[in-house]
């Protein structure tokens, strides 16, 4: 995996953690897909928190020179996708996260810890 992707994933994790995202998962998918190197999946407890999580990710990554290629789902705030190319961040409402269950769909990806990103 490239270091830029690793750095983006670390920053995104930090931004999500800072705003108390629930159950942050990092999946390394570069070996099973050309879509991205990492998927980061997290959820908020309500629409306001989901929006705050997304804003914080965009702020922190932006301050470090990373801008999203695409942002989807802002109007509903139940599943917001931030596409940074090598890193795709999915911020869900609790209900939609359970419904879409990306962790199951991408179970062939490798789970990565925050510590592994910092190494």
Order of alpha helices (4+ residues) and beta strands (2+ residues): alpha-beta-beta-alpha-beta-beta-beta-alpha-alpha-beta-alpha
